[in-house]
């Protein structure tokens, strides 16, 4: 039982680290596009910036387009 209880936090930590890494990759792929096309929305939250990127999809980089597509956007 102790082994199971020890394992669960490790899984949660690994999941959180993976999610952080995915966010960082998304940030890296789209940072320049956000700066170019969505600068005015940067302080309005992630959902507003995402909407801006989607509105400018034809103009954003291929890497950012791929990142959006890989996340179902």
NORSUL-V13855 format. One record per backbone hydrogen bond with DSSP energy under -0.5 kcal/mol. CO is the residue of the C=O (numbers start at 1). NH is the residue of the N-H. If there is no record, write none. Layout:
((CO,NH) (CO,NH))
This chain:
((1,5) (2,6) (3,7) (4,8) (5,9) (6,10) (7,11) (8,12) (9,13) (10,14) (11,15) (12,16) (13,17) (14,18) (15,19) (16,20) (17,21) (18,22) (19,23) (20,24) (21,25) (22,26) (23,27) (24,28) (25,29) (26,30) (27,31) (30,34) (31,35) (32,36) (33,37) (33,38) (34,38) (38,41) (38,42) (39,42) (41,44) (42,45) (45,49) (46,50) (47,51) (48,52) (49,53) (50,54) (51,55) (52,56) (54,57) (56,59) (56,60) (61,65) (62,66) (63,67) (64,68) (65,69) (66,70) (67,71) (68,71) (68,73) (69,72))
